[in-house]
Amino acid sequence: MRQPLESAARLPGRAADRILLCTTREGGAWTAVLVITALFSTAAQILFPAFLGKALDSALDAGTGVSGWVTGCLVIVVAMAAADALFELAAGTSAARGTALLRRSMLGTLVSWTGPGTPRTGAGDLVSRLVGSAAEAGGVAAVLVRAAVSVVPAAGSVVALWLIDPWLAGTFLLGLPAVVLLLRAFTRRISDVSTRYQETQGRLASALLEALSGRRTIAAAGTADAELRRVLRELPELNRLGHGMWLAQTQAAGRTALLTPLLEIAVLSVAGFALADGRITVGEMLAAAQYVAIGSGLGMTTMLLGRLARARAGAERVRGVLAQPVLDYGDRRLPPGPGRLELRDVRVAAGGERVLDGVDLTVPGGACMALVGASGSGKSLLAAVAGRLADPDAGDVALDGTPLRRLTHHDLRSAVGYAFERPVLFGETLGDAVARGTGRASPHVPAERIVRAARAADVDAFVRRLPAEYRTPLAEASLSGGEVQRIGLARAFAHSGRLLILDDATSSLDTVTEHRISQVLTGTLRDRTRIIVAHRAATAARADEVVWLDGGRVRRVGPHHELWRSEPEYRLVFRSEGGLGEGGPGAGGLGEGADGEGVLGEGADREGALREGAFRDGVLGEGADREGALGVEAFRGGALGEGAFRGGVFRGGAFRDGAFRDGALRDGAAGPQDDTFEKELP
């Protein structure tokens, strides 16, 4: 359904007009009904004055044949009413179909948008286009038919006046150029104002949505009044443009109210002389007056032109969305394979700059590859290209020898799973949010698969604490950033594809949780090819190899420990990203070599908090903390104390007296009496 509109939007020239024509055709048989009923109603409208004049002449002529002409008038009136009712039904149906087509096409384009980052148009403006502009353009079929048929009454009136008396038709035609000039000026003015009015509406909607999305930040900063002024600053312009549309319509109506009576007076004056000369009858003079009103009836025409201008402005805003690039899928099936990923001379430009430049990379099937680089080096974009969330401007990406561009939509999305830094959760419940990783809703996914994915993402314990567990509605689940991220990970783990891409998907997790999930990535999920955008040295250390990106190019590929030892600039990447770098964060931080292998090495903490070998193999060893805060085997299996962190909660005595000195956590602050850690998980 989207292809005709996409093609119309991308062709040069009058794209908005082509979109309106496609929308009109979408009405199908109802558009034909619109044409037929409009023509029938117009024909009846032209015939009615003639029948009325004949009825009057018959009444003045001793009543001969009056009943027949009166009956004819009644039949015409009933026929016009029926035609108008059927026209309104067809107009509503065709408008619903046209609007639905535009909204489906726009939504399909937006969710398939392939550019890097996000569209430049704000979310509020996109919603405005999706709702308001689509509705204006979607109802264009009835407006187009009415506007096209509107020339028929004028032409019919001229013919009828000519048949009554040629002088009447000539008089009417003398005033017709003034009518045309009036309509032309009105159309130009209303088109410009309508376009700017809808654009201003979009800017207002964008500002409002931004304020609603950031209401917590606004409250924390105390800038509510400033934000209110920012959101409402478009109102004066909206008010001015609204008055402009009203003024254009009232001026056209005022000029019409002046022009139409002048034409009627002129034609009726000539008709009076013709009546006095005996060239026309009284009934024909009445019919002539009616035809002048019909032929010069600018009120309906100006209204139609105003609606047509709004529809065209709406179509132009719809075109701005449909012209965005979208992914086209091929017809090839993905052959069996281990998930070998190849990028050949991949190049991507954004904003006039080369973001990825000649990237050549091969990821063996089943390997875990970390993408490392400073901010802006192209890590997330490379991850998007690797999973075909975006297409490169040049080069190719292949999975098990098959270019991603040539794969069917089903095969591509079945093969590639994703987890993001800020995932958006979909579905009705938490279980549904996890199940969406399979491409299906939770009722169609075995509960064991959902739970297994949640456990792998270390979120099962949290969900079990909720009253409705996995049936908890998303809207009622108060989720922290880390919990949202873990559910996003669970959704990716539920995916059964051969390629898994994590775009900084563990950035909001604490060190213990991140370590557990890393064990899953390097253990349970070893059957998949894994690409991980890494900002922490520990994450990079657990990968089989690291791809070091610098300025959109692959600077070097190798194990983390080799890069760490031989490349001082590589270590600086983690320092700039807030990870463990040379010299650490300063006084009391982690010293040189603190995380050389992804663990804490010699002299790990400058102030002596962690001794040599304190974090050996991911476990805090004996005497790890000199002040006694963490005792022997304090971190056994990732737990604090024996069983202290079992099932994701702190058991009684996990942090006992003096666990954190200097007032951090005193006197059993997190002991059994603390409700926060009171409930024990199964």
N, C-alpha and C positions, 0 to 999 in steps of 0.2 A: 504493500500500500504506500510505502514511503518513496519508492523509486520515481514515479512521475513528478512528484513535488520536488524531490531533490534535484532532478534534472532541470526542472523549470527554474529553480532557484539559482542554479550555477551557470546557466547559459547567460551570455551577455545580452544587454538590452533591457527591455521592459519586463523584468522578472516578476515584479508585483502583479502586472496584468496577467501573465501566464499562470501565476498561482491562483488568481481569482477565476480564471477559466477552468482550471483543473478542479477547483472547489465546486464550481457550477455543475460540471459534468458528474461529480460525485452524487448529486441528487438523483441521477438516473431517470426513471420513469416519472418521478415527482417533478423534475424540471420540465419534462414534456407537458405535464398537467398544468404547470405554471403558465407555459406559453399558450396553451389552448384556452384556458380559462381567461387569461388576460385579453387575448384577441377577441374572445366571445363577448366579454364584458364591454370592451371598447366598441365593438360593432353595435351592440345594443344601445350604448350611450349615444352613438351617432344617429341611430335610427329613431330614438325616442323623440327628439324635437320635431321630426317630420310627421310622426304619428300624432303628436300633440297638436301640431298645426292643422292637420287634416281633420282631427276631431273638432277643433274650434270652427273651422270653415263649415263642417257639416252641421254643427249646432246653429250657426248663423244662417245656414241655408235651409231653414225650416226643419232641421233635425234629420235630414236624409242621411242614413248610414252612420249616425252618431255611435250607436251601440257597438258596431264592428270596430271602429277606430279606438273607442274607449277600451274595448276588450283587448285590442292589440297593445295599447299602452300598459294595461295591467300585466299582460303576459311578459312584456319587455322588462317591467320593473321586477317581477318575480324572478325572471331569468338572470338579471343583473345581480340580484341578491344571492341567488344560488351560486352563481359563478364566483362572486366575491368570497363567499364562505369556503368554497372548495379551494380557491386560490390561497386563502389564509392557512388552510390545513396543509396544502402542498408547501407553502412557504416555511411553516414551522418544521415540517419533516425534512425538507432539503437543507434548512439551516442547521438542524441537529446533525445531519450527516456530514455536511461540510465542516462544521466546527469540530466534530469528532475526528475527521481526517486530518485537519491541521494540528490538533493537539496530539494525536498519535504520532504524526510525523515529527513534530517538534520534540516530543518527549523521546522518541527513538533516536533522534539526532543527538540530543543532549546526553543521554546515557551511553552513547557510542562515540562521543567526541574523542578525537585522537591526538589533539595537540598537547604539548607539554604543559603541566600545571593545570590551570582551570581557565574557562573562557573569560575574556576580559569583561564581558557584561556581568553586572552584579546579579546575585541570586534573586533579589527582589524584582529587578527589571525583567529577568527571565520569567518569573511567575506572572508579572504583569502582561508580558507578551503571550504566555501560555493561556491565560484566562481572558483578559480583556481584548487584546488584539486579535486573538483567534476567533472570539465571538463576533467581533465587528466584521472580519473578513469572511467568516463562515456563513453568514446570512446574506451573502452577496447575490445569490441566484435570483431571489425575488426582486431585489433592487434592480439588477440588470434587466430582467424581463420587463418590469414596469417602466424603466427608463427607456428601453428600446421601443416599447409599445406606445410611449407617451407622444411620439411624433405622429402616430396614426390619427388621434383626434384632431390635431391641427390640420393635417392634410385632408382628412375627411370633411372638416368644417369648411375649408376652402372650396372643395368640390361641391358640397351642398349649397354653399352661398352662390357659387357659379351657376348651379342649376336653377336656383331661385331667381337670380338676376346677376349678370356679369359685373355690373357696377358695384354690387355689394362685395363680391370677391376682390375686385380691384382695390376698393377702399380698405379692406382688411389687410391686404398684402402690403399696402403702404406703411402700415404700422408694425409689420413683422420684423424688420431689421432692428428696431428698438428692443423688441423682445429678445432677439438673439444676443445682442450686445449685453443686455442685462444678465442673462443666464451665464454668458461667458465670464463676465467680471466676477459674478458670485462664485462660480466653480473654482476659479483660480484662488480667490481669497480663502474660501472655506477649506480647500485642500491643504494649503500651507498651514493654516491655524490648526487643523485637525491633526496633522503630523506632529507639530510641536507640542500639542496638548498631550498626545499619547506618550511622547518621549519624556515629558515632564512627569507624567504619572509614573512612568517606569523609574525615574530617579527618586521620586518620593517613596515608592515601594522598596527600593534598594536600601535607602537610608533607614526606613522603618525596620526592615528585616535585620539589618546590621545591629541596630539598637536593641532589638529583642534578643538576638543571639548573644550579645555581650552585656546583658543587663547586670550580671554579677560583677563584672569588671567596672561598669559604670557606677554601681552602688558602692563598691570598694574605693573607687577614686573620688567619689563625691561630685561627679560631673553630670548629674541628672539634668540640671537646668541647661547646661551647655549642649548636651545631647538633644534635649527637647528643641532647642533653637536650631540645631543642625538638621534634625528631621523635618521640621516645619518650615525651613527656609525656602522650600520650593512652593509653598502655598501661595505667596503673592503672585508668582509667575503663573501658577495654575489658575488662579482667580482672573488674572489679566487675559489669559488665553481663552478661558471660559466666557468672559465678557466679549472677547473678540468674536467667538463663534455666534454668540447671541446677537451681537451688533450686526454681523454680516447677514444673518437670517432676517433680522428686523428691517434692515435697510432694503433687502431684496423684497420683503413683504410690503414695505411702504411704497416702494416704486411700482410694485405690481398693483397695489391698491389704486395708484394714480393712473397707471398705463391702461389697465383693463377698462375702467369706465370711459376713458377717452376714446378707446377703440369702439366701445359699444355706442357711445354718443355719435361718433362719426358714421358708423354703419347704419345705425337707426335713423340718422338724419337723411341719409341717402335712401333708406328704405321708405321713409315717410313720403319723399318726393315720388318714389316708384308706386307707392300705394295711391297717392293722389292722382297719378297718371293712369292708374288701373293696370299697371304691369304686374303687380303682386297682390295677393289677398291679405286679409287681416291675419289669417292663420300662418301664412308664409312670413309675414313680418314678425310674428311671435317666434317662429322657428329660427329666423335669422338672428334674433336677439340671443336665443339659446346657443346657436352655433358660434357666435362671437365669444360668448362666455367660455364655451368648451375649448375653442381654438386658442384663446389667449389666457387660459387658466394656468398661471405660472405658480400658484401656490403649491400644487402637488409636484410640479416639476422641480422647483427649488428644494423641496423637501427630499425628493429622490436624489438630486445632485449632492445635497449635503450628506446623505447616508452613503452614497457611492464614494464620496471623498473620504469619509471615515473608514469605509471598507478598504479602500486602496491604501490608506495610511497604515491600517492594521496589517494588510498583506505585505507591505514593505518591511514592517517590523518582524513579521513571521519569516520573511526571506532572510533577514539577518541571522536567524537561528539556523534555518535549513541550509544555508551556504557553508556552515561549518563542515570540516572534513570528518567523515565517518569511516569506520572499518568496513571493507568489503571482504567477504569470505569466499574461499574457493570451493572445490568439489572433491578434493582428495581426502582419502582416509589416512589416518596415522598408522603406519606399520608397527608391529611389535618391536620393542627395543628397550634399552636400559635407561633412556632419558638423556642421551648425549646431546648437548646444546652447543651450537656453533654460531658465532657472530663473525661475519666477513665484511670488513671495511665499512662498518656501520657509521653513518654520519647523520647528525640531527642538528638543525639550526632553530633558534627561537629568538625573537626580538632582534633579528638581524645579526646575531652572534652565533658562532659554532659552539654548541654545548657538548656534543660528542663528535670527535674528529678522528676518523679512520680506526675504529676499534676492531681489532681482530682478537678473538678469544674462543677457546675450546674448553668446555666443561665436561669431563668424562661422566658417563652414566654412573649414578650413585655417589658422586663426589659432593663434598660440602665446600662451597666456594664463598669466601667473604669479600665484599666490595668495600674498600676503604679509601678515604680521600677527604680532603678538607671540604668545607661547605662550598657548594657551587661547582664541585668537580664533576658532577654528572652521575652520581651513584644512583639516585632514585630514578632518573631518566633511563639509565642503562637497565635497571631492574624492570621498568615498564616496557622497554623495547624487548627484553628477553622473554617476557610473558605475553607479548603483543597486546598490551594496553595502549600502546602507541606504535605507529609504524615509522621506521627511519626514513629520512629524506633520500638516502642512498645506502647501498649495501643490502645485505640479506641476513635473516636469522632463520636457522633450521633446527628442528628437533628430530633426532634420529634420522637425519638425512632428508627430511621433508621441510621445505620452506613454510614458515608459519602462515604466510599470506595465502598459500594454496589449500590450507586445511579447511574443512567444514567448520562451522561455528560449534557444533556439538563436539567434534573431536578435539578442537583446540581447547575449549573450556573444560572438557573432561580430563585433559592431560595436565593442565596448569592450575595449581592452587596458589592463593595469595593471602598474606597477612600484612596489615598496614600499621603504621605508627599511630594513627588516629582512626581506628576502624569505625564505621557506621553500622549499627546493628539493625537488622531487619527481621520482621516476623512478629508474631503475637506474643510469644513467650520466650524465656531464656533458652529452653530446649529447642524452640523453633529457630532462634538465632544461630545456635550451633549447627543445627541440621541443614541450614541453608548452604553450608559448605558442600553438601552433596548435590545441590541443585534442586532439592525437594523440600517440602514442608515436613515438620516433625512427625505428623501422623503416618507418613509414608517411609519413615526411616526407623530401623530397629533401635529401641531404647539403649541397648548395649553399645551400639556404635556411638551414640551421642555421649554417653557416660565415659566411654573409653577415650574419646577425644578431649573431653573436659578434664579428665584426670591427667592426660598428657600435658595439658596446658596449665595444670595446677590450679584449676578453678572449681573442681568438683566439691571440695570441702566448703567453699564459700556458698555454692548453690544449695548444698544440703542443709545449711543453717537457715535458709529461708523457709517460711511456713509451707509454701506450695512447691518448694524445690524447683525442678525444671519446668513446672507448669506456671511459675510466677510470671505475670504479665511484664513485658519490658517497661511499660510506663510506670509500673509500681516498684521496680527494682532500683534502689538507690545505689548506683555504681560509681566507684572511684575510677580515675583514669587508668590505674593499673588493672582493675577488674574488667573494664571495658576492653583493654588490650588483651587480656588473657582469654576472654570470650572470643575475640577476633582470632586469636591463635587457635583456639579449639575449633572454630569454624574452618580454618585452613587445614588443621590436622584431620578433620572429618572428611576432607576431600581425598579421593583415592587416586589422584593423578600421579604421573611419574616425575613431575617437576614441581617443586615447592619454592616459592619466592617470598622472603621475609624482608619487607622494606622498613628497617628500623623498628621492627614489631615488638621489641623487648625494652624500649627506651624508658618506659614508665614503671618497670618492674624493679623491685629491690634485688640486692645481690644474690640472696639465697634463692628466691624464686627464679631469677634469671639463670642461675647455675643449674637448677633442676630441669628447666626447660631445655637448656643446652645439652644436658645429658640425654633427653628424649631425642633431640635433633641428631645427636651423634650416635644414638643407640637404636631405639625403636624405629626411627625413620631413615635408617641407613639404606633402605631399599629405594629411596627416592633421590633424585638429584636436587640439591639444596643450594640456593643462592641467598646469601644473607647480607643485607646492608648493615655494616657494623660501625658503631661509634665507640665501642669499648674495646680495649686491648684484650681483655679476657675472652670476649666473643670471637675476635679475630684469631686468637691463639687456639681455639678449639676447632677451627675450620681446617680442612685438609690443605688448602692453599688460599692465599690472599691475592686479590687483584687490586693493586695500588693505582688509583686514578689520580691524575694531576692535570688540570686544565682540559678535561674532556678526552684525554689520551691515556692509554694504559702505560704507566711508567715502568712497572715491573710486576711480575707474577712469581710468587714463591711462598714457602711456609712463613708464618708470622715470625718465628724465632730468628730465621735468617735475615729477614728484612729489618727486624729490630736491632740486631747486632751490627749490621753492615750499613744501615741507612739512617743517619741522624735526622734527616728531614722526615723520614717515615715516623720516627718517634714523636716529632713535633706535631704531626697530624692529630695524635690523640691528646696532646696537650691543648691544642686549639679547639678540639671538640669536647673538652671537658673530661677526657679519659685520663689514664695514668701515663704521664709523660715524663720526660727527663726533668728531674728536679721537682716533680710533683707540683702541688698547688702552693707551695711556699712553706712558711714555718710550720713545723708539725706535720707536714705533708709526707708524701711518699718520695723517697730519694731516688737517685739515679739507679737504674736497674731494678726498680721496685717491682715492675711487672714485666720483666723481660720475656718470660715464658708463659705469661698469662697467670703466673702465681707470684707471690710476694717473695722477693729474693733477699739477698744479704743487705742488712741495713735498711730494711723495708720502711721503717718509720723513724724519722730523724729524732723524735723525742723518746724513742725507746719503748713505745707501747707494744709493738710487735717484734719479737726476737727473730733471730736468724732461723729460717725454716718454719716460721710461725704458721704459714699457710702452705704446707707441703701437700701436694696432691689434692688441694681443695679442702683440706681439713685443718683445723687449728690444733696444733700439737701440744705436747706437755709444756706447761709453763708459758703458754702463748702470751699471756698478759702479765707483765711484771707486778702490777699492783694487785693482782689476784681477782680482777673482775671476772675473768674467764678461767676456770680451773682446768684440771687435767681432763683431756678429751672433751673440752668444752663444746666442740662442734663435732660430735660423733654422728656421722651420716647426715650432716646438714642440720643437726638438732642442737639446741642449747641445753646442755645438761642431759642427763639420761632421760630420754623420752620427752624432753622439754618442748620440742617442736614437732610433735607427732600429729599427723592429720591436719597440719596447718594452724594449730592453735597453741597457745602457751598453757601448759598444765601448771598445776599448783607448784609453787616454788621455783618456777623457771628462772625468775629473777629474784633472788633472795636478798636478804639484808646487805646493803652496801654494794649491790651489783653494779650500779653506776655511781661512782663517788662524785663529790662536788655538787651534790644536789640534783643530779640528773634523774635518777630513780632511787629513792631511798626506802629503806625499811619495808622491803617486800612490796614495793609499789605496784608490781604486776603479779602479786600473789593470788591466792584463791579468792580473796575478798573483792578483787577487781572484776566487775561484771563483763568488762570487755573481753577478757580471756577465760571466762568461767565455763562456757559450754564446751564440752569435749566431743570431738567428732568420732563417729564409729570407725 
